[in-house]
Amino acid sequence: MSLASTNRLMTRLTRELDSVWLLELANPALKDASYVEGDEHPLILQILTKIDGHKLIIDLTSIQDLDLYGIDFLCLIYKNFIGRDIEIKLRNPDSHLREMLHRTQLDGVFEVEYTSDH
């Protein structure tokens, strides 16, 4: 799925382990997923900043493209978590998305991880 020109994200936040949270982006098949419109960035960030735990994984498995809206969302997450004792990782970006992260220098801000099936 592409986030280009959609101006919205589909998200689902779940606890993966005791201190690990998983934010899944852009998979329309997600049950209990919510759309986040551009003006709702503060709402999702407010929820994210209240989570307890030491790790937030942003799952990009279903995304092939990010537009300015998606890049801005990742930047806002980074800005809201800087200085907190929480590790943020981007999971399974494809090669095109890795190139976008490199061009925007977000690959130097977020650690990237891959699951065994990628």
C-alpha positions, 0 to 999 in steps of 0.5 A, spaced: 500 500 500 502 507 498 501 513 503 503 517 497 497 523 496 493 519 501 494 525 507 492 519 512 495 513 515 491 507 517 494 505 524 493 500 529 497 500 536 498 494 540 503 491 545 507 486 542 511 484 549 511 487 556 515 493 554 514 493 547 509 497 543 508 496 535 505 501 531 502 498 524 502 503 518 498 502 512 495 495 512 487 496 510 486 489 512 488 490 519 482 489 524 481 495 529 485 499 525 484 507 525 485 512 520 489 518 522 488 524 518 493 530 518 490 534 523 489 528 528 497 528 528 497 531 535 492 525 537 496 519 535 502 523 538 498 524 545 497 517 545 504 514 543 507 519 548 503 516 554 505 509 552 509 505 558 515 501 555 522 501 553 521 500 545 516 502 540 516 499 533 513 502 527 512 497 522 512 499 515 512 492 512 505 494 508 508 501 505 511 501 499 511 509 499 511 515 503 509 522 501 511 528 505 505 527 510 508 520 512 515 523 513 512 528 517 509 523 521 515 520 522 519 526 524 513 528 529 514 521 532 522 522 533 521 529 536 516 527 541 520 521 543 527 525 543 530 525 550 525 519 553 528 512 555 525 509 549 528 505 543 524 507 536 525 502 530 522 502 523 521 495 521 521 492 514 522 498 510 522 495 502 528 498 498 524 504 495 522 506 502 529 505 505 532 509 499 526 515 501 529 514 508 536 515 506 534 521 502 530 524 508 536 522 513 531 519 517 535 512 516 540 516 521 535 518 526 531 511 526 534 504 527 531 499 522 530 492 523 528 486 519 524 480 521 526 473 519 521 473 513 524 479 510 
